[in-house]
Structures are given as structure tokens and as C-alpha cells.
Amino acid sequence: MLKPLVILPTYNEKDTLPVILIKILSQEIFDILIIDDNSRDGTRDVARQWVMQDGRVNLIERPSKLG
């Protein structure tokens, strides 16, 4: 069965990303794709931790802010 995919573009969202992920993941029907534009505040590290914790979270790391 296919699941809906929530795409989260991020840039310097270290503090808000966990809050958003908890809310989305509480609804068990969603998978999540985080697309990080080389955040300087540690967002990428937070996203990587979530990828390791939950198989529904995926990450694309882009080399610069691409919009």
C-alpha cells in the first residue's frame, strides 16, 4: 500500500523540525522526505538522527540554498 509523502524543505529549522516531525509521525499514514539546503544551524544533524530512528523519515541533503 502506498503512503502519502510529506515533503519538508528546510533551512535553519533545527528547533522547529522535531516539533513538526512528532506531529506528522503521530499520524501513522505518512512518510516524510526532508530536503535540507545546507543549513548552518545543525538542522541536517537533527534530520539525520530522525532518519536513523524512524524508517518513515528520509533525507536529501543539498549543497546550497536552492529554494
Secondary structure, DSSP 8 states (H G I E B T S, - for coil): ----EEEEEESS-TTTHHHHHHHHHTSTT-EEEEEE---SSSHHHHHHHHHHH-TTEEEEE-SS---
